[in-house]
Amino acid sequence: MTTGSRFITDFGLILPERLDLLKQIASVAASQSLPLFVVGGFVRDLLLHHSVNDFDLVVEGDAIHFGNALVRKYGGKLTPHQKFHTAIWHLPNTSETLDLITARKETYLAPGALPTVTPATMEDDLRRRDFTVNAMAIRIDGGHFGELLDPLNGRADLENKIIRVLHPKSFVEDPTRIFRAIRYEGRYSFTLEPATLSLINSESISVIMRLSGERIRHELDLVFEEENSSQMLLRAGKLGLFNAIHPKLPMFNPDYFVFLEIDPILDIPMSRMEIGYMLWFMDLMEDDILSIARRLDFSSDMTHSVWAVSQLKKSLPFLVNSRPSVWSLALENLPLLSIYVVYLVSRESALLDYLSIWRHVKPHTTGDDLKARGLTPGPRFGEILSQLRAAWLDGDLESAQQEQDMLERLIKLN
């Protein structure tokens, strides 16, 4: 194995308790004479002077055997995965887990397929990775603590702000790396190295068509979680990725990007990812939305939410100037976040009134009150309560006594 001659000494960006955990794990590796490394994003972000606290651990040797040694020393439990030579260590007295990985080689039986894994050296492990800036490791066992392993000059590319693949078939073997390259480019204000950019071509893009909807959606989810997601989506569209995902997948409307940054002001659970998909697909036809949702393996709830945004936006001209009760009837079965997204785009005040006020309006009368008055439970219960609620919403009722008077009239009609 090739070892680096440079040592990383600045670990001040790691929380003290996380650094202590690393050193405890490293001491067990040293006692087992196992070379142990932190790899990938941890090293990249540490060298960029970003705060780092999550780490991947790779051992040159048997990760499952190493994990059992950690359990014997510190407790917790181990979940081994024999097929992949990995293990999950469930740390004692906490819900936290750590992945323990055997240094490995990967071979791809077909473009876009998941890899076949075999144990190897740490340098082999780095050479199977996506980009040079992710192909660095810091050794932490014994006297090697802080030693940088950088066989592919990732640190130089990091300093020059370059994203570079490790070999010409990288994107063909795993086209999800294209999405990752776009995320890194936008996140760090890096540039795709020219030869790497040229590899995002018809051959590699065509392999995206073979990926499962779940794998593609996962990559898009990660884009929406990024601060510069709008820039990344534009880049992906211009590189031709969307048509490979689905022929009806549109470019993201630049006018909607600002709404990804909206700070929530209402008591509605929301995420950038959900809002992102709603904004992206809201102007599509119903059949196209449903087809794309199937391709991306959306959950039924996510499909309904995106569909609801599209339908509500198209319905707005028919609801304008309606009474609050009409708006509430039209909106009450739609997801709240869908209504909020349409409000962001349309600025239709009735939508905000519904979310903040109207949806909370209820009559004083309950079903139990109706039973106490001798009414038999049935559809008429709902009709009476809906009529009372509508009267409150539209300002036809202003007091509890007025509600009682109206209730008497409705009961007589029963």
N, C-alpha and C positions, 0 to 999 in steps of 0.2 A: 504493500500500500504506500502511495506517495503521501508524505506528510508536509504540512505547511511550515514555513519558517517564521511566520508572523504570529504574534499573539494579540488577542483582543483583551484589553485590560479595563475598558470602560463599561462596567456593568451597572452603572448608576441609574440607568433607565428601567431597571428591573426592580419591582417591589422587593424589599428585604426578605419578606417571608417566602417569596417565590425563588429568590436566589438561594435561600437556605434549603429549600426543598431540592433544588438542583444539586446542591453540594452533597446533600444526604444521599440522593440517588447515585451520584458520581462515586461516593465512597464505597458503595456496594459493588459497583462496576469494577473499581480498582481492586477490591478484595477478590473478585472473580477473574481478574486479568482479562477483562472484556473492554475493548475500546468502545467508548460511548460518546455520542455526538448529539448536539442540538442542530437542527437543519432547517433549510428552506426559509420561510417567511420570517422566522425569528431572527436569523442571521441578517437577512436583507434589511429588515426594519431597524435592527440594532445599529448597523453600519450607516443607516440614514438618520440616526439619532432620533428615532421615534420610540415612544414608550412601548415596551414589549413585556408581556406577562404570560402569553400562551405559547407553548412550545411543543414541538414534535421531537421525540427521542428515537434515535436509531442506534442499534448495537451491532457491532461486527461479531456475530455469534448468534446464539439461540435466544430470541427475545422472550420466549415462553419460559425457558429455564431462568433467565434473568428476572423475569417478573415473579417467579416463585421465590427467588432469593429476596426480593424486596418485601414480599408478604411475610416471609419468615423473620425478617429484620424489623419491619415497621408495622406489620399487621395489614388489615384490609383484606380484600379478596381479589382473585384474578379470574378474568374471563378469557380463555385462550381461543385462538382461531387457527387451528392446525393447518388448514389449507393455505393460508396466506402468511404463516409463520409470524403472526402478530398476537398481541394480547392487550387487554384493557385492564389496567390496575385501578381498582376502586379504592381510593385512599381511605384510611381509617378515620372514623368520627366525622365524616363529611360526605356530601353527595358528589364530590368532585371525582373525576376520572382522568387518567393519563393513558395515552396510546403508546405502546411499546412496539417498535417495529424492527424486524430483522433486516439488515442491509441486503438489498436484493437487486437482481436484474429483472427486466420485464421484456417479454416478447409478445408481439401482436399477431395473431393468426389471420386477421383480416382487418382492413381499414375500419376504424371506428369501433372495433370490438374491444371488450375489456381485456386487459393483459393477462398473460400467464406469468407466474412469479416463481423465481428460483433464488435461493440464498447466494450472496456474493459479497464483495468487499465494499467499503464505504465509497471508494472512488467509483466503482461500478454503479453504486446506488445514485450518486450524483449525476452520472452520465445518462441516466434514464429519465432525468427530470425535464421540465418544460423549457426553461430559459436560464441563461447563464447567471442572472441575478438571483435565481432560486437554487442554483447548483453550488452552494457553499455550505460548509458545516463547521461548527466549532466543537472541538474535542474537549471533554470535561472530566475524564477519569484521571485520577492521580496527578502526577506532575505535568500532565498534558493540558491541565485546565486552562482554557482560553486559546488553545492553538487553532489557528484558522486553516482549514483545508479548502483550497480554491484551485482545483486543477484546470478549470475552464475559464479563468480570468473574469469571474463574475464581478469581483470588486472593481475592476477597471471599467466594466460596462456600467456598473452602478454609479461610479463617479462621473462618467460621461453621459449619463441619463439615456442609456440605450437598452431596448428590449431586443434580445437576440436568441433565436432558437438554437438547439444543440446540434441538429442535423437536418438535412433537406426534407425528410419525410415526416418530420415532427407533427405537422398539422394534418397530414393524411392519416397517420396512426391514431391521432386523437384530436379531432377538430374542435373539441371544447377548449383546447388551448388558444384557439383564435379569440374566443370570447375573453379568456383570461388576459391575453395580450392587450386587448382593447381596454380592459379594466385597469391594468397597470399603467398603460399609456396615459389614461385620463386621471388616475389617482395621483400619480407622482409627477405629472407633466413630463413624461419621458417621450422618446421617439422610437418608433419601430425601425430597426436597422434595415437599410434598403433591401438586402437579400432576403431578410425575414418577411418584409412587407410583400415582396414578389411571390412568396410562397402561399399567400392568401389569394389563391387563384381558382380557376374552374375545377381543377382536380380536387383540391382540399375542400372547397365549399360544397362540392357535390356529395362528399361523404356525410355532411350534416344531414342530408335527407335520410340516411340510414340510422341516425341516432334515435333513441326512444324519446317520446315526448317529455318524459320525466327528466331526462338528462338535459334536454334543451331548456326546459322551464327552469330548472335549477340554476343554469347559467344566467338566464334573464332575471331571475329573482335576485341574484347577487348584484347584477347591474343596478337594479332599482335601489338597492341598499347603499350604493355609493353616493358620495356627496356630489360628484360630477356626472351623475347618471345621464343627464340630458346630452352632454357632450359625447358620452360613450354610445348612446343610442343613435345619434347622428352618424357617428363613425361606422357603426355596424351596418347601418342602412346603406351608406355610401359604398361600403366594401361589398355589398351584394348578398349579405347573409340572410336577409329577411325572406327573399324569394325562395331560398333553399329550405327554409323552415316551413313556409306555406305560401302558395302562389297569391293568396289574398292578403297576406300580412303587409300592412301599409307602412310607410315612413311615419314616425311619430310626429304629430303636428307641432311644429316649434312654438306656436302660440300657446300651447298647453304646458310647456316646460315649467313656467313660473309656478304652476299649481302643485308641482311636486315638492315645492319648498314651503307650502302653507303650514303655519303653526296651528294645530287644532285649537278651537275655541269652544267646542261643545263636548258634552259627555258621550262621545261616540268612539268606540274602539276603532283604531285605524292603523294602517301601516303604509309606508311609501310604496311597497310592492303592490298592494291591492289598489291603491289610488293610481299607480302607474298603469296597470293593465286596463283599468276603467277609462282613463284618459286616452290611452292608445287606441282602443277599439270602439269608443263611443260613437263614432260617425260611420261605422260599417253597417251593412245590411244584416238583418237577423240571421240569415242562413250562413253568412260568412263568419259571423261571431261564433256560432255554434260549431262550425267546421274547424276553426282555429282552436277553439277550446278543447275539442276532441284531440287535435294534433298535439297540443301542449299538455294533455292529460290533466286538465283542470279538475278540481273537485266539483261536485254538483253545486255547492254553495258559491264557489268562485264563478262558475259559469252563470248562475242566476244573477249574481251581483253585476257582472259585466253586461249581461243582457238587459238588466233593469235600467242601467244607466242609458243605454242606447234608446230603449223604448220611452223612457221618461223625457229625454231630450227632444225626441221627435213629437211627443205629445204636448209639450209646453204651449204651442200656439192655441191649442184647443182648451186650455185651462186658464189662460190669462183672463183676469177680471172676474174669475169665479168666486163664489162665497167661500169662507174658510171651511165650511162643512163639506163642500164639493172637493176642494183640495185635499182635505184629510181623508175622505173616502178613497180618492185616487192614490194616495201615498201610503196608506196604513199597512199595506202588505208588501211594500218594497223595503229592501235593506236600507238602513239609515245612512250607511256610508255611500251608497249609490245616490241617494237624494243629495247628500252633501257635495259630492263631486259634480253633479249637474248644477248645483247652486254656484260652485266656484266658477264654472264656465259661463253660465247664463246670467248670474247675479239677479235671478228672479227672487224678489224679496219674500214671496209667499213660501218658497221652499225653506228659507231660514226661519220664518215665522212658525212653520210646522215643526221644524227640528227643535226650536228653542221654547215654543209655547204650546202650539195647538195639540201636539201629540200627548201632552200631559193633561189636557182638559178631560174631565170625566164628570158625569152627573153625580149628585149626592145619592140618588136612588141606586140600590143594588138589587141583584137577583133575589136575595133573601127578603128584601122589602116587598118585592112583588109577590113572593110566596106567602108572606104574612098577610097580604091583602086578598088572599084566596085565589090567585091566578095559578093555573096549572103550568108547570115548566114546559117550555117548547119554543118554537121559532119566534113566537110573538114576544117572548122575553127580550130577545135581541133587538127586535124591531123597536120596542118601546124605549129601551136604553139608548139605541142609536138615535132616535128622534130627540130624546132629551139632550144628548150630547151635542147634536147638530144645533139645537136651539141655543145652547150655551156658546158654542163656537161662533155663531152668527150674530150674537148679541141680542137675541130675542128673549133670553132669560137673564136676569140680573140679580136674583135673590133666591134663596131656598124656598120661600113662600110661592114665588112665581113657578118654580119647578113643581111644587106640590099641586098647584092649580092645574098646570099642564098635564101632570100625571093623572089627575082625576078625570080630565077630559079624554085622555087616551084609554083609560080603563073602561070608561063608559062605551067607547067605540069597539071594545074587544068583543 
